[in-house]
């Protein structure tokens, strides 16, 4: 089944566009201030002439009255949909809905239609029972009894809240719940949790609507726990496959959970011109859908880094680039690919993104780093991110945090540097060998990725590499050896941080302060987080800043 949704034009303040949806859901994502609620109102207003859209507001009052009064189905539906009872003198359009259902304050006050939704739910049940009784009178055959809306709600409730049983007393006009296995533990619906109330409200609304409607849901994740969010909407979409669900949200995790939905992204809104900037969520090679949605749903520039959430890379760069959306992408290869791919997307007018990547310097030479810079990928002034914990500036600030002052700070830092050079002498041969091997490995990777198209190419490349290794292995080893020896002989500490690749460097530094590697690293990360939260001089952040790339728009 497919639907057609009319959207405001993305190219100007007037006109509309038709969006075709295969299936019965579409997700529109956008950051705060991108015009999401205004768009929901536009959709409601545009489609109201055809009595097509029912809107579930983000601001909704979840109060349930003690007793639900019975009403005829026609009265209950009109009050729920338009906010007025049936009246031949009342024109049913968006103005009526805005004035009566929304009380003229759709963007300011929460809507209070929970009780009316339950009244409609009970009216649906009475309608079903009446139609069944009338059909049974007309035949001696057994008439099938179709599930009513309230019975369907109970079925969904059991799947979403298996520890609670929902009790809907139609005759008494009450709603309650009880703990499974404990019938005596019965409590009124007003005592339900916010999540249970929100779920019951959404179920009542969606299951009571007439057929083939558009259900516009503003902030579908509101009040719902992650554990039940996707399952609830999966069930509602399945039961109401005749309806189109239009989700408008800033919750990227929810958007990702709608795997079959078509997805649009809102990038901005101009209030005076009623102009929305929106577009399809594109497919970008090398970037997972959940990462892409998070990026397109923000207004901040994007920074890809190595590692994962919880890794030193992520923690450090998140502190040093507070104006950026920092996204960990595991390896340097993924950072490079993601940065290049997303930068291609920024050529489209809708996606005015600033995109950068930071990777470890590792064994790369100046030419390689310059080429990476041209693609928006930068390197810190350190071989690996862990070396940033070992700069003199960071050590000095760490010493101050521990309470050292004056000459004591210099003494501790000098001892740490002495420990580092002792380690460098011990690891001289392994470091040279590893760096030389890494250089050949990098060349092999580049050549394989760009030159291999056939078996003949492979044999040719292997022969060429053998010849290059034979001719250059000693030369490259000697170059690395001389460079490392110069660092040691001249006690070039910053040069050592650029050359040395090994996480044991932190251990050499931390021992000078009487701390273990984990304690030293953990305390510095805590100081960085404190600098983010507190209105202070941010001295630890400033200690790191000298050694990381300067990116546009980053606060000092």
C-alpha positions in Angstrom: 0.0 0.0 0.0 1.2 3.5 -0.8 0.3 7.0 0.3 0.9 10.5 -1.0 1.7 13.2 1.5 1.6 16.9 0.4 4.5 18.9 1.8 5.3 22.6 1.5 7.6 23.4 -1.3 11.3 23.1 -0.5 12.1 25.7 -3.1 10.1 28.7 -2.1 7.4 30.2 0.2 4.5 29.1 -2.0 3.5 25.9 -3.6 3.4 22.2 -2.5 5.2 19.0 -3.3 3.9 15.5 -3.4 5.9 12.8 -1.5 5.0 9.2 -2.2 5.4 6.7 0.6 5.6 3.0 0.0 4.4 1.4 3.2 2.6 3.3 5.9 5.2 5.5 7.7 7.4 8.4 7.1 9.8 10.1 9.5 10.7 13.8 9.4 13.7 14.6 11.5 15.1 17.9 12.5 17.0 19.8 15.2 15.4 22.1 17.7 14.3 25.3 15.9 14.0 23.7 12.5 10.3 24.2 12.3 9.0 20.7 13.2 5.9 21.8 15.1 5.1 24.5 12.5 5.3 21.8 9.8 2.9 19.5 11.8 0.5 22.5 11.9 0.9 23.1 8.2 0.2 19.5 7.4 -2.9 19.6 9.6 -4.2 22.8 8.1 -3.5 21.7 4.5 -5.1 18.3 4.8 -8.0 19.4 7.1 -10.3 20.4 4.2 -10.4 16.8 3.2 -10.9 15.7 6.8 -7.7 13.6 6.3 -5.2 14.4 9.2 -5.4 13.8 12.9 -2.6 15.4 14.8 -1.1 14.1 18.1 0.5 17.1 19.7 3.9 17.0 21.5 2.3 18.9 24.4 -0.4 16.6 25.7 -2.0 16.5 29.1 -2.3 12.9 30.3 -4.9 13.4 33.0 -7.5 10.6 33.1 -10.9 11.3 34.8 -12.3 8.9 37.4 -15.4 8.1 35.4 -15.8 8.1 31.6 -19.2 9.3 30.5 -20.8 7.4 27.6 -21.7 9.3 24.4 -23.1 8.3 21.0 -20.5 7.5 18.5 -21.2 10.5 16.3 -20.9 12.9 19.2 -17.8 11.2 20.6 -16.1 11.3 17.1 -16.9 15.0 16.5 -15.7 16.1 19.9 -12.5 14.1 19.5 -11.7 15.1 16.0 -13.0 18.8 15.8 -13.6 19.7 19.5 -17.3 20.4 18.9 -20.4 18.2 18.9 -22.3 17.6 15.6 -24.1 20.8 14.6 -25.5 21.6 11.2 -24.6 25.3 11.7 -20.9 24.6 12.4 -18.4 24.5 9.6 -15.9 21.7 10.2 -12.5 22.9 9.0 -9.1 23.8 10.4 -10.4 27.1 11.9 -12.9 25.1 14.0 -10.4 22.6 15.0 -7.8 25.3 16.0 -10.4 27.3 18.0 -12.2 24.4 19.7 -9.9 21.3 19.8 -6.6 23.3 20.2 -8.3 26.3 21.9 -6.4 28.6 19.7 -3.1 27.9 21.4 -1.7 25.0 19.5 2.0 26.0 20.2 1.6 27.1 23.8 -0.9 25.0 25.8 -1.0 21.2 26.1 -4.0 19.5 24.6 -6.4 17.8 27.1 -8.2 15.1 25.0 -7.2 11.9 26.8 -10.7 11.6 28.3 -12.4 12.3 25.0 -10.2 9.6 23.4 -11.4 7.1 26.0 -15.0 8.2 25.5 -14.6 7.4 21.8 -13.0 4.1 22.7 -16.0 3.1 24.7 -18.4 4.4 22.0 -16.5 2.2 19.5 -17.1 -0.8 21.7 -20.8 0.0 22.0 -21.1 0.5 18.3 -19.5 -2.9 17.6 -21.8 -4.6 20.0 -24.9 -2.9 18.5 -23.9 -3.8 15.0 -23.2 -7.4 16.0 -26.6 -7.7 17.7 -28.4 -6.3 14.6 -26.5 -8.6 12.3 -27.4 -11.6 14.4 -31.1 -10.8 14.2 -31.0 -10.9 10.4 -29.7 -14.5 10.1 -29.7 -17.9 11.7 -26.0 -18.3 10.9 -23.3 -17.5 13.4 -22.1 -13.9 12.9 -18.4 -13.4 13.6 -17.6 -11.1 16.4 -14.9 -8.7 15.3 -12.3 -7.4 17.9 -13.2 -4.0 19.2 -10.7 -1.2 19.6 -10.5 -1.7 23.3 -9.8 -5.5 22.8 -7.0 -4.7 20.4 -5.6 -2.3 22.9 -5.5 -5.0 25.5 -3.6 -7.3 23.1 -1.0 -4.6 22.4 -0.8 -3.8 26.1 0.1 -7.4 27.0 3.0 -7.3 24.5 4.3 -3.9 25.6 3.6 -4.2 29.4 3.6 -8.0 30.1 3.8 -7.4 33.9 0.5 -5.4 33.9 -3.0 -6.2 32.8 -5.2 -3.4 31.5 -8.8 -3.5 32.7 -11.4 -1.5 30.7 -14.8 -1.5 32.3 -17.1 -0.3 29.5 -20.3 -0.4 31.6 -18.8 1.3 34.6 -16.8 3.8 32.4 -13.5 3.2 34.2 -10.0 2.3 33.3 -7.6 0.5 35.7 -4.7 -1.9 35.7 -3.6 -4.7 37.9 -0.3 -6.6 38.5 -0.3 -10.0 36.7 -0.8 -12.8 39.2 -2.1 -10.4 41.9 -5.8 -9.5 41.1 -6.0 -7.7 44.5 -3.4 -5.1 43.3 -5.8 -3.2 41.2 -5.3 0.6 40.7 -7.0 3.3 38.8 -5.6 4.5 35.5 -4.7 7.9 37.1 -2.1 6.0 39.1 -0.4 4.6 36.0 3.2 5.7 35.3 3.7 8.5 32.7 5.0 5.9 30.2 1.9 3.7 30.7 -0.4 6.7 30.4 1.3 7.9 27.2 1.1 4.4 25.7 -2.6 4.0 26.5 -3.3 7.5 25.1 -1.5 6.7 21.8 -3.2 3.3 21.5 -6.6 4.8 22.2 -6.1 7.6 19.6 -4.7 5.4 16.8 -7.2 2.6 17.2 -10.3 4.8 17.4 -9.7 6.8 14.2 -11.7 6.2 11.1 -10.1 4.3 8.2 -7.4 5.6 5.8 -6.4 8.6 7.9 -3.0 10.4 8.2 -1.8 10.4 11.8 0.7 13.2 12.4 2.7 12.5 15.5 4.8 15.3 17.0 7.5 13.8 19.2 6.4 10.2 19.2 9.1 9.3 21.8 7.7 11.6 24.5 7.3 9.9 27.9 8.1 6.5 26.5 11.0 4.3 27.7 13.4 3.1 25.1 12.6 -0.5 25.9 9.0 -0.1 24.7 9.2 2.7 22.2 9.9 0.8 19.0 7.6 -2.1 19.9 4.6 0.1 20.6 4.8 1.9 17.3 5.5 -1.3 15.5 2.3 -2.8 16.8 0.2 0.4 16.0 1.6 0.6 12.5 0.8 -3.1 12.0 -2.8 -2.9 13.2 -3.5 0.4 11.5 -1.9 -0.5 8.2 -4.7 1.5 6.5 -3.3 4.7 8.0 -0.2 6.7 7.2 1.9 7.5 10.3 3.8 10.8 9.9 6.4 11.0 12.7 8.0 14.4 13.4 11.0 14.1 15.8 14.4 15.1 16.8 15.1 11.7 18.3 17.5 10.0 16.0 17.4 6.7 17.7 13.6 6.6 17.2 14.1 7.6 13.5 16.5 4.7 13.0 14.1 2.3 14.6 11.6 3.0 11.8 13.5 0.8 9.4 10.9 0.6 6.7 9.9 4.3 6.8 10.7 6.9 4.2 12.8 9.7 5.9 13.1 13.4 5.3 15.3 15.9 7.1 14.4 19.5 8.1 17.3 21.8 8.1 15.7 25.2 8.8 12.6 27.3 8.9 11.9 31.0 8.1 8.9 32.0 10.1 7.9 35.2 8.1 8.0 33.4 4.8 6.6 30.1 6.0 9.6 28.5 4.2 11.0 25.1 5.3 14.4 23.8 4.1 14.0 20.0 3.8 15.2 17.2 1.7 15.3 13.4 1.4 17.7 11.7 3.8 20.3 10.6 1.2 22.3 7.4 1.1 26.0 8.2 1.8 28.6 5.5 1.2 30.7 4.6 4.2 28.3 6.2 6.8 25.7 4.0 8.6 22.1 5.2 8.5 22.0 5.9 12.3 25.1 8.0 12.1 23.9 9.9 9.1 20.5 10.7 10.7 22.3 12.1 13.8 24.4 14.3 11.6 21.6 15.6 9.4 19.5 16.3 12.5 22.0 18.7 14.0 23.1 22.3 13.2 26.6 21.8 14.5 29.7 21.1 12.4 30.8 17.5 12.4 34.0 16.0 13.6 34.8 12.3 13.0 37.4 10.8 15.3 38.9 7.4 15.9 37.8 5.0 18.7 34.4 4.6 20.1 32.3 6.3 22.8 34.3 5.9 26.1 37.7 5.8 24.3 40.3 8.5 25.0 39.9 9.9 21.5 36.2 10.6 21.9 36.6 12.0 25.5 39.5 14.3 24.5 38.1 15.7 21.3 34.6 16.1 22.7 36.2 18.4 25.4 38.4 20.3 23.0 35.8 20.8 20.3 32.6 21.7 22.3 30.9 23.4 19.3 31.2 20.2 17.2 29.2 17.0 17.0 32.0 14.5 17.7 31.3 11.1 16.2 33.6 8.1 16.8 34.2 5.9 13.8 36.6 3.3 15.2 39.5 3.2 12.7 41.5 5.9 10.8 40.3 4.4 7.6 36.6 4.9 8.6 37.3 8.4 9.7 38.9 9.2 6.3 36.2 7.6 4.3 33.3 9.1 6.3 34.9 12.6 6.1 35.3 12.4 2.3 31.8 11.0 1.7 30.1 13.5 3.9 32.0 16.4 2.3 30.6 15.3 -1.1 27.1 15.7 0.4 27.8 19.3 1.4 27.8 20.2 -2.2 24.0 19.9 -2.1 22.4 23.3 -1.1 20.2 21.7 1.7 23.2 20.2 3.5 25.4 23.1 4.5 27.7 21.1 6.8 31.2 21.7 8.0 32.8 18.3 8.2 36.3 17.4 9.5 38.1 14.3 10.7 41.0 13.8 13.1 43.2 10.7 13.1 46.4 9.7 14.8 49.6 10.9 13.0 51.1 7.4 13.3 53.8 6.9 10.7 52.6 9.4 8.1 55.0 11.8 6.5 54.4 15.5 5.8 53.2 14.9 2.2 50.6 12.3 3.4 49.3 14.7 6.1 49.1 17.6 3.6 47.0 15.4 1.2 44.7 14.4 4.2 44.3 18.1 5.1 43.0 18.8 1.6 40.2 16.3 2.3 39.4 17.8 5.7 41.3 15.2 7.8 43.8 16.5 10.3 46.4 15.1 12.7 47.4 16.2 16.2 51.0 17.0 17.0 51.5 13.5 18.5 52.0 10.1 17.0 49.0 8.7 18.8 46.2 10.3 20.9 47.6 8.8 24.1 50.8 10.9 23.7 48.6 14.0 24.3 48.5 13.0 27.9 52.2 13.3 28.1 52.9 16.8 26.8 54.7 19.1 29.3 51.8 21.5 29.4 49.4 18.7 30.4 51.8 17.4 33.0 52.3 20.8 34.5 48.5 21.4 34.9 48.2 17.9 36.3 50.8 18.7 38.9 49.0 21.9 39.9 45.8 19.8 40.3 47.6 17.5 42.7 48.7 20.5 44.8 52.3 21.0 43.6 53.6 24.5 43.2 56.7 26.4 42.1 59.8 24.3 41.6 58.0 21.1 42.6 56.1 21.2 39.3 59.2 21.5 37.2 60.9 18.7 39.2 58.0 16.3 38.6 57.8 17.1 34.9 61.5 16.8 34.5 61.4 13.4 36.1 58.6 12.3 33.8 60.6 13.4 30.8 63.6 11.6 32.1 61.5 8.5 32.4 60.3 8.9 28.8 63.8 9.1 27.4 64.8 6.0 29.4 61.9 4.2 27.8 62.9 5.5 24.3 66.4 4.0 24.7 65.0 0.7 25.8 62.5 0.6 22.9 64.9 2.0 20.3 65.1 -1.1 18.1 61.4 -2.1 18.3 60.3 1.4 17.5 62.5 1.6 14.4 61.5 -1.8 13.1 57.8 -1.1 13.7 57.9 2.3 12.0 59.8 0.9 9.0 57.3 -2.0 8.7 54.4 0.4 8.9 55.7 2.5 6.1 55.9 -0.5 3.8 52.5 -1.7 4.9 51.0 1.7 4.1 52.5 1.6 0.6 51.2 -1.8 0.1 47.7 -0.8 1.1 47.7 2.2 -1.2 49.0 0.2 -4.2 46.5 -2.6 -3.7 43.6 -0.2 -3.4 44.5 1.7 -6.6 46.3 -0.6 -9.0 44.9 -4.1 -8.7 42.3 -4.8 -11.4 43.4 -8.2 -12.7 45.7 -11.2 -11.9 48.4 -9.8 -14.1 48.2 -6.5 -12.1 48.6 -8.5 -8.9 51.7 -10.4 -10.1 53.2 -7.2 -11.5 52.6 -5.4 -8.1 54.1 -8.2 -6.1 57.3 -8.2 -8.3 57.5 -4.5 -8.0 57.1 -4.5 -4.2 59.7 -7.2 -3.8 62.2 -5.1 -5.8 61.3 -2.0 -3.8 61.7 -3.8 -0.5 65.0 -5.2 -1.5 66.3 -1.9 -2.7 64.9 0.4 0.0 64.6 -1.7 3.2 68.0 -0.7 4.6 67.7 2.9 3.4 64.3 3.4 5.1 65.4 1.6 8.2 68.5 3.8 8.4 66.4 7.0 7.9 64.1 6.1 10.8 67.1 5.1 12.9 68.9 8.4 12.3 65.7 10.4 13.0 65.0 8.6 16.3 68.7 8.8 17.3 68.6 12.6 16.8 65.5 12.9 19.0 67.3 11.0 21.8 70.6 12.8 21.4 69.1 16.3 21.4 66.4 15.3 24.0 63.8 16.7 21.6 60.7 15.9 23.8 58.1 17.2 21.4 59.8 15.2 18.6 59.6 12.1 20.8 55.8 12.6 21.1 55.6 12.9 17.3 57.6 9.7 16.7 57.0 7.2 19.5 54.0 4.9 19.1 53.3 3.0 22.3 50.8 3.3 25.1 53.5 2.6 27.7 54.6 6.2 27.3 51.8 7.2 29.7 53.1 4.7 32.3 56.5 6.3 32.1 55.0 9.8 32.8 52.5 8.7 35.4 55.1 7.0 37.6 56.8 10.4 38.1 53.6 11.5 39.9 53.2 8.4 41.9 50.2 7.3 39.9 49.3 4.3 37.8 48.7 4.6 34.1 44.9 4.2 34.5 44.7 6.6 37.4 46.7 9.3 35.6 44.7 9.0 32.4 41.4 8.8 34.3 42.1 11.9 36.4 43.1 14.0 33.4 39.9 13.0 31.6 37.9 14.0 34.7 39.7 17.4 34.8 38.8 17.9 31.1 35.1 17.1 31.9 35.2 19.6 34.8 36.6 22.2 32.5 33.6 21.7 30.2 31.0 22.0 33.0 32.6 24.8 35.1 32.9 28.4 34.2 36.6 28.5 34.8 39.9 29.3 33.0 39.7 25.8 31.5 43.4 25.3 32.0 43.5 21.6 31.3 41.6 22.1 28.0 44.1 24.9 27.1 47.0 22.6 27.9 45.8 20.2 25.2 44.9 22.8 22.6 48.4 23.6 21.5 48.8 20.1 20.1 45.5 19.6 18.2 44.3 21.1 14.9 42.6 24.4 15.0 39.2 24.1 13.4 36.8 26.9 12.3 34.1 27.9 14.7 35.7 26.2 17.7 35.5 28.3 20.9 38.8 29.1 22.5 
